[in-house]
Amino acid sequence: FFTPLVIIDLLVLKSVKALFAGALLTTLIVSGAMFCLPDDPKSKTSPRLKPNLKSLAKTLANDNWHLRVNALKRIYQFRVDISQIPFYQELLNSPHVPERYWLARALGMSRSGRTEKDLAFLLNDNHFNVVCMAVRGLAWRHRKSRTKSQTIAKILDIIEKSNNWYVQRYAY
């Protein structure tokens, strides 16, 4: 795209200024095109794509763990309360780390008291990334709640008892 503009500029300007003019024209054309292009219909803010609870529940019941992870990502992305899906707790013992990771993130978005014990369960997971997301979920849930001191105590306990420096730093 840049080369044809420079060649045209060289024919007109016949100097080194053609390089600068070509760069400027390329920048202007590309910038103009970026503003004229329509938004991505799959963007995160698109209200049309908000999933319904039945489709999410059906996907979470699927045998394919990749599809379940995608459903958990959508639950997190659209802030769907996972406690409304009755069998989500079966995913707590999933052998797949990404599934437990995204489950912890989704649980952090929930405002239900039922999900609190599930987040606490994931605090003892054997993979440090899952533990970090459970810590994040606890902190997210209790940013504005009245039980901040209890949450802080749990997180301090994790910092003291964890042998993993990454978990300690993340909790800090």
N, C-alpha and C positions, 0 to 999 in steps of 0.2 A: 504494500500500500504506500509505503514511504518512497520507494524507488521511482515509481512513475511520476510522483509529484516533484521530486528533485530533478528528474530529466526535463519535465516541462518548464520548471523554474530556470534550469540552466539554459534552455533555449531562449527564454525571455530576458533573464538577468545576466547571463554569461559571466558569473563570478562565484566566489565562495559563498556569497550571500544566498545563493540558491539552496545550500544545505540548511541554513537557518530558516529560510522561507518554507522549505519542504517540511521541516520539523514542526514549524508553527501551523501550517495548513493541516498536517496529519493530526496534530493535537486537537485542533478546532473541529475537524470532521468527526473524529472518534468521540470527542466529548459531546458534540451535537447528537450523534447517533445514540449515545448512552441515555440522553434525556428523552429521546423520541421513542425508544423501545418500550413496549408495555411491561408492566411488572410481572414477575414470575407467579403464575397461578398456584404453584405449589409452595409459596412462601409460608413461613410460620404464622404470619398474621392474617392469613386468608380465612375469613369466617366460614366460607363455604365448606371447608374440609374438616370441620370439627367432627370428630367421630361420635357415634351414639354408643350408649352403654351396652346395648345388645350385641353390636358388632365387636366391641372390645372384649366382652365376655366370651364370645364365640372364638375369637382369635386366641385368647389366653387358655382356652381349653384345647387348642390344637396340639398335635403331637410334635410339630416342628418347632424346636426351641428358637430358631431364628425369627419366626413369625411372632412368637410370644415376646421376644425382646423388642421387636418393632412396635407391638401393641403397648408395651410398658413405656417406650419412648413417647408414644402419642399420649398416653395417660399423663405423663410428666409434662409434656409440651403444652397440652391444653388444660392442665390443672384439674383433671377429672379426679374425683375422690375415689380412690381404689377400694375403699371399704364398702362401696356399693356393689362390688363384684364379690359374691359370697365365697368363692373357692380360691381367691388369690393366695391364701395362706399355704396352699400346696406348693407354691413356688419358693417358699422359704428354704426348702431343702433341695433345691435344684442342684444338679451336679455341674451346671454351667455358670461360670463366674459372671459373664455379662448379664445373665438373667437376674441373678441376685443383686448385682450392681444397680441395674435399672429399677428393680423392685424397691431397693432402699431409697432411691431418688423419688420414686412415686409415693412411697410411704411418707416421705418428708413433706409432701404436698397435702396430705390428708389432714383433716381437722378432727377426725373421729378419734375418740379415746381408745377404741378397739385396736387401732394400728400402733399405739404406743408400745405395747409389749412386743409386737413384731419387729419394730425398730430396735428395741433393746436386745432381742434375739440376734439380730444381724450385727450388733456391736461385738458379738463373740464369734463372728465368722472367721474361717481359717485363711481368707484372702484379705490382704490389707486394703485393697481398693474398695471392697464391699464395706469394710469397717469405716473407711473414710467417708463413704456416702451415707452410712448410717449416722455418723457424727454430724455430717452436714444436714441430714434430715432432722435430727434432734434440734440443732441450732435454728434451722429454718422454722420449724413448728413453734418454737418457744420464743421467737424474737419479741413478740408483743404479748406474750401470755403472762399470767400471774405467777407461774411456776418457774421463773427464770433461775432462781437460786438452786432448785433441784436439778435443772438441766446443766447448769454450770458445775454442780457437784459431780454429776455423771461424767461430764467431759474431763474434768480434772482427774477423776478416777481413771479414766482411759489413759490420760497422759502419764500417770504414775505407774500403772500396771502393764502398759504395753511394752513389748520388747522391740517393736519396730519403730525406728526413728521417723519414718515417713508418717505413720499414724500419729505419733506424738506431735510432730510438726503441724500436721493437718488439724488436729484437735486444738492445738494452741491457737 
